[in-house]
Amino acid sequence: MSGNQFNSVNRGNQYATQYGNINLHAGQRRFDGRVLLVTLVVDVAFFFYGMLAYTGKNTTGDQWRAGIFLFLLITTATLLRRWIRRRV
């Protein structure tokens, strides 16, 4: 059998034709990297806000800021771990 075959990849989409039949395999877009970058920016911004707003006294505001920062840090670490595992 003789036939033509054409394969092309363009920005995550794969186009293939074989024997006149056209197949389109659309790639899945992942937003993990963008979400991770936004979370890192929020994490760093909140760290500096907490650092500048720290009073040095044992107030509940300082404890809330520390708790929120630790939550953001754990969330960022989880997203980073997930992003690295998907890349490997």
Secondary structure, DSSP 4 states (H G I P E B T S, - for coil): ----EEEEEETTEEEEEETTEEEEEPPPP--HHHHHHHHHHHHHHHHHHHHHH--SS--HHHHHHHHHHHHHHHHHHHHHHHHHHHH-
